């Protein structure tokens, strides 16, 4: 999911509604950005909200999304998930991929698993990723 805050015409109620939606859904992973005008678009010709207000809204939304992401990651420890390994990790023998819930997962795995969907047990949550163990 992608959220954009600070767009022209966004009211305090619009932003409050966005926060309410995020709280109701409980996103495990989402992206958020501050609106930036694109020349030639109808929105670019409208008055935007104050940049400081847009920045505050983005910080508040990102803090909420981070809380939810962290809670989702903690809840995944011990679970078995499918991971698509996309690239080699920083450490020898490590691959990195995305879970079916779009969380970054790294695990020790052979290179031939690159591009494959593999069953992985989540062993540990990290700041922005999960550590897993490939299941036979």
Helices and strands as residue ranges (DSSP letters): E 2-5, H 12-25, E 31-34, G 42-45, H 51-76, E 80-88, E 94-99, E 104-108, G 111-113, E 117-125, E 130-134
